[in-house]
Amino acid sequence: MIDAPTGAGIPEGLLVRLEGVSRRVEVPTGGEVVIQDPSGHVGVVAHGQLAVAVPGHGGRMHTIALLQEGDALVLPGDAWPEAAGAVMRGATDSVVLVVVEDMAEVLAADPELGAWIVHALAGAVADRERSTAIALEPRVERRLLFKLRQLGEHWGRVTPEGVRLDLRVTHQELADMVGAARESVTVAFGRLQEQGEIEMRQRTVIIRRMNDQSLTATDIA
């Protein structure tokens, strides 16, 4: 199970207004809720932490995002038809507010709230596009490194040693995120430690660099 830090949340004063244009969906710890509501295309995590998974090849679920308070997600529909069958998995007891009002009407009635939703949604789309780009990397260890950096930007804490990622994610969950077998991810972790890209301390990951400033062993192998 994912044990994640609390996020920045929704700006003060906007939560009540967001609830007024949304439908409340509860996702219990360890539970799954299918994302199939056609009445809304945007969801916002109002409380808790959860994962979003979509069906992959062979029917296996593929985790595409880890979300915390204040994060937005695109719901299946015209904007994301390929995500039919997507589910939200609760890491903690979570609440997602599905925006059911037309966004043009929200912007007209409450420009501040509308602008915040659009900004949060843009971040979600950018995160999904980055995940798609990571999935195209042919080498498992590079996919894993890029995914850890992506998670570090969102969930990590900057320390003198690097970015500390306290997100409690199993090798199987990471394997689902990068589209690889669990055994391959375990091997990739070992190689990344040997290269000095990361350091493992129990279930905490220290990411030494958040970008590629020089070639690593796998780049020239």
N, C-alpha and C positions, 0 to 999 in steps of 0.2 A: 504494500500500500504506500502511496505517496504521502510523505510528511513534509509539507511545504510551509514556508514562512508566509505570514499575512501580507497581502499586497497593499498598495497605496490606497486602494478603495475608490469610491466615488466621491468627488468633491462635495464638501459640506453644502447643504442646501439643495442639492440636485436630486438626492435619492427619493424624497417624497414626490417630487414632480415626475421623476422617471416612473415611479410606481403608478402614477395616475394615467400613464399612456401604455401600460404594459400588463401582461398576464404573468402571474407568479408560477414558476415551476420549481418544485423541490426535488433535489437529488440527494438521497441519503448516503451516508458513509458506506462504501462498498456496494452501493446499488447502481443500477443502470437505468437510464431513461432514454427511450428512442426519440430522436429529434425529427418530428414529422408534422409539426403544426403548420398548416398552410396559411394561417392568418397573420404570420409575422415572418420577417426575413432577418431580423437582427435580435440577438440576445445579449444581455449584459450580466456578468456575474456580480450579484449584489452582496453575496456572502459565501465564504468558504473557498475551497479549491477543488478543481475537477479536471478530468482529462476528456478530450474529444477523440473518438475513434471512428474510423470509416471502414467499410468492407474492402479488403484487398483481394489479391489473386487467391483463388482456391477458397474464398469465403473467409479467410483469416482477417481478423480485425487489425487495423493499422492505426496506432496512436499518432495523431497529427499535431496535437497541441495540449499544453498544460496551462490551465487558466487559473487566475486568482481574482480577488475582488477588484472590480473596476475594468476587467478585461472584457472585450466584446467578441462575439463569434457570429459568423454568417450561418444562417440556418438553411437547410436544403430547400430548394425551390427554384424559381427562375434564375436566381443569382448563382446557384450552386447545385445544378441538377445531378451532378455525378456523385453527390454525397447522400443519396437516398439510402436509408438504413443506418445512418450515423447515430451514434449513441454518446451520451454524456455519462461518465463514470465518476461517482463521488469519491474524492480522496478524504474529504470531511463532509459533514452535513452542509449542503450548499443550496443556494437559492439563485435561480437564473430568472431575470426579468425579460420576457419576450415582448418586444415592442410591437403592439398590434395597431397602433395609429399610423396613418400614412405619414411618411417622413416629411413631405412637403407641408402638411398641416402642422406637424410638430414644430418645424422651423418657423412657420408663420406665427404660431401662437406663443412659442417660447424659444426665441433665437439662441439664448445661452444654452439651454438644454439640447436643442437640436444640433448646435455646433459641437458640443461635447460628444454626443453620440456619433456624429460623423467622424470626428477625430479618433475616437476609440475604434470605430469600424475600420478606418484607414490603417490603423496600426495592426489590426487583426488580419487584414488582407495582405499587408506587407509581410507579416510573419508567415502566413501561409505560402506566399510566393517564395520566400526564402527556404522554407521547408521543402518545397518542390525542387528548388535548385540543388539543395543538399542531396536529395534522393537520386539525382542524376550522376553524382560522383561514383565512379565504378568501384573504388576501393573502400572496403568496409571501415578500415581504421580512419580514413579521411572523413567518411560520412559521420563516424562517431565523434571525431574531433570537432567538426563543424557544428554538429548538433549540441555538443557540450558547450561550445562557445555561445551558440544561440540561447541556450538555457541560462548560461552565465550572465548574459546581458540583461535578462529579464528577472532572474531569481538570485543571482550571485551577490556576494558582498566583497568589495575591494579590500584586500589586505596587503601588507608589504611583500608577501610571498606570491601573490597572484590573486585571481578571483576565486573566492571560496564558494563552492556550490554545495549547500547543505540539503539539497533536494534528495529525499530518500526514494530513489528510483531503482528498481531491480534491473538486472541485466536483461531479463526477458522484456520488461517494459521499454528499455532502451532499444532492444533488438526490434521491437514492434515499430518504434519511431524511425529507425534507419532502414527498415526493410531487410533485416538480416537474421540469421539463426542466432540463438542465444550463445551457442558455443563460439561462433565467430566473433561476437561482441566481447566475450571474455578474453579471447586471444588478442583482440584489438586493444583492449585496455592494457594488457601486459606490454604490448609493443609501444604504445604511447607513453607508458611510464619509462620504458627503456630509453626512449628518445628524449625524455625530459619535457615532453609537452604537458604532462599532467602528473600529479602525485595523489595517490590514494591513501586516505587516513580513515581506516574503518570504512564507513559508508559516505564519507565526505570526500569530494574531489577538489583539488587545488588546480586551477587552470593557469599554467605559467604564462601563456601569451594568448591574447584575445584576437590576434590577427597574424598572418604570415608575413614576417619581415625578412626571413631568410629561408632557404630550402631545407627541408628535413630529409631524413634518410629515405622515406618512401617516395619523395619527389624525384629522387635521382636513381631509385632502384630499377 
